[in-house]
Amino acid sequence: MKYLIAGLGNIGRDYEGTRHNIGFDVVDHLARTSQTEFALDQHAHVAKMKYRSRTLVLIKPTTYMNLSGKAVRFWMQKENIPLENLLVVVDDLNLPLGRLRLRGKGSDGGHNGLKNIDQILGRNDYARLRVGIGNDFGTGRQVQYVLGPWSESERAELPGVLDRAVEGIHLFATIGLARAMNVVNT
């Protein structure tokens, strides 16, 4: 079985180490722990790995966050991956730092990356792993917060967050969405 794991983020040095790039960070961590490396390909940096007889195709779109749907659709078609085997990893302001929420469908929640994927795929019934980044910002400072670097205390928590997110991806690919949700969302 083959799965597409799309970590959302923005390419370029200006975005490295920012809260908005947690999707990239999660798939980078998954690739690192599996001794897999990304290579630049069409619309994304791509890595392929095996996990318990499943093939995981990891992508980090190069289309920037707001056009992520183009890369997701391209790689679903190229790798012949059905919608039920797509998992999008994305940051979420509405969850405290490190909290994970795995869902099989839902609204974009104001997230432009999900909004574009919904538009391009023409549906929103695909799995998404939301990774909480918190919302510790003042009025009118959301963009600066999301695109800002992690604080020292947040950075100290990141390794555990990344480990749990990778475990969520493994569960999604091995025991299925419903059972994985029971584990990840508790």
C-alpha positions in Angstrom: 0.0 0.0 0.0 1.1 3.5 -0.8 0.5 6.7 1.2 1.1 10.4 0.5 2.2 12.3 3.5 2.2 16.1 2.6 3.9 18.3 5.2 2.9 21.9 4.6 5.2 24.9 4.9 7.0 27.6 2.9 10.3 27.1 1.2 13.3 29.4 1.7 15.6 30.5 4.6 13.1 33.2 5.7 10.6 30.5 6.8 13.0 27.9 8.3 12.4 27.4 12.0 9.0 29.2 12.0 5.8 27.9 13.5 4.0 27.9 10.1 6.6 25.3 8.8 5.8 22.6 11.4 4.4 20.4 8.6 7.8 20.5 6.9 9.5 19.9 10.2 7.4 16.8 10.9 8.1 15.1 7.5 11.8 16.1 7.8 11.9 14.3 11.2 10.2 11.3 9.7 12.7 11.1 6.8 15.6 11.6 9.2 14.5 8.9 11.6 14.2 6.5 8.5 17.5 7.5 7.0 15.7 8.9 3.9 16.6 12.1 2.1 14.5 14.5 0.2 15.2 15.4 -3.5 13.8 18.2 -5.5 11.2 17.0 -8.0 8.1 18.5 -9.6 6.3 20.9 -7.3 7.9 19.4 -4.2 10.9 18.0 -2.3 10.1 14.3 -2.3 11.3 11.3 -0.2 10.2 7.7 -0.4 10.4 5.3 2.5 9.1 1.9 3.6 7.4 1.4 7.0 6.0 -2.0 7.8 5.5 -3.0 4.2 3.9 0.3 3.3 5.4 2.9 1.0 5.3 6.4 2.3 5.8 9.2 -0.2 6.7 12.3 1.7 6.4 15.7 0.1 7.2 19.2 1.0 5.5 21.4 -1.6 7.7 24.1 -3.3 4.5 25.9 -4.3 4.4 27.9 -1.0 1.7 27.3 1.5 -1.1 29.1 -0.3 -0.8 26.9 -3.4 -0.1 23.5 -1.7 -3.0 21.8 -3.5 -1.1 21.8 -6.8 1.7 19.7 -5.4 -0.7 17.4 -3.5 -2.8 16.7 -6.5 0.2 16.2 -8.8 1.8 13.6 -6.4 -1.5 11.8 -5.8 -1.9 11.4 -9.5 1.8 10.6 -10.2 2.0 7.9 -7.5 -1.6 6.7 -8.0 -2.5 7.3 -4.4 -6.2 7.2 -3.5 -7.7 10.0 -1.4 -8.1 7.8 1.6 -4.3 7.3 1.7 -3.5 11.1 1.8 -2.5 12.7 5.1 -1.8 16.4 5.2 0.4 17.7 8.2 -0.4 21.3 9.0 0.1 23.9 11.8 -2.9 24.9 13.9 -3.3 28.1 15.9 -6.4 26.8 17.7 -4.5 24.0 19.5 -2.0 24.5 22.3 1.7 23.9 21.4 2.3 20.2 20.8 -1.3 19.1 20.8 -2.2 16.8 17.9 -5.5 16.4 16.2 -6.1 13.8 13.5 -9.3 14.0 11.5 -10.6 12.4 8.4 -12.3 15.5 7.0 -13.2 19.0 8.0 -13.1 22.7 7.2 -9.9 24.5 6.4 -10.3 26.4 9.7 -8.9 29.5 8.0 -5.7 27.8 7.0 -4.8 28.9 3.5 -2.8 25.7 2.7 -5.9 23.5 3.5 -8.2 26.0 1.7 -6.1 25.6 -1.5 -6.0 21.8 -1.2 -9.8 21.8 -0.8 -10.2 23.9 -3.9 -7.8 21.9 -6.1 -9.2 18.5 -5.0 -12.8 19.8 -4.9 -13.4 18.2 -1.5 -12.3 18.3 2.1 -12.7 14.6 3.1 -9.0 13.8 3.3 -7.1 13.1 6.5 -5.2 15.9 8.2 -2.9 15.9 11.2 -3.1 19.3 12.8 -0.1 20.2 15.0 -0.8 22.8 17.6 1.5 25.9 17.6 -0.5 27.8 20.2 -1.9 31.4 19.9 0.2 33.5 22.2 0.0 36.7 20.2 -1.6 40.1 20.6 -4.4 41.6 18.5 -3.3 42.0 14.9 -0.1 40.0 15.4 -1.2 36.7 14.0 0.9 36.8 10.9 4.0 37.8 12.8 3.4 35.0 15.3 2.8 32.3 12.7 5.8 33.3 10.5 7.9 34.0 13.6 10.6 31.8 15.0 10.0 29.4 17.9 10.8 30.8 21.4 13.5 29.0 23.4 11.0 27.2 25.6 8.9 26.2 22.5 12.1 24.9 20.8 12.8 22.7 23.8 9.4 21.1 23.4 9.7 20.4 19.6 11.6 17.1 19.7 8.8 15.5 21.6 6.1 17.1 19.4 7.9 15.8 16.3 8.2 12.3 17.7 4.5 12.1 18.5 3.5 13.5 15.1 5.7 10.8 13.4 4.1 8.2 15.5 0.7 9.5 14.4 1.7 9.1 10.8 2.9 5.6 11.4 -0.4 4.7 13.0 -2.4 6.3 10.2 -0.5 4.1 7.7 -0.7 0.9 9.7 -3.9 0.7 11.7 -6.0 3.1 9.7 -7.5 6.5 10.3 -10.3 5.6 12.8 -8.1 3.6 15.2 -5.2 6.1 14.8 -7.5 8.9 15.7 -8.4 7.1 19.0 -4.7 7.1 19.9 -3.5 10.4 18.5 -6.4 12.5 19.8 -6.3 11.4 23.4 
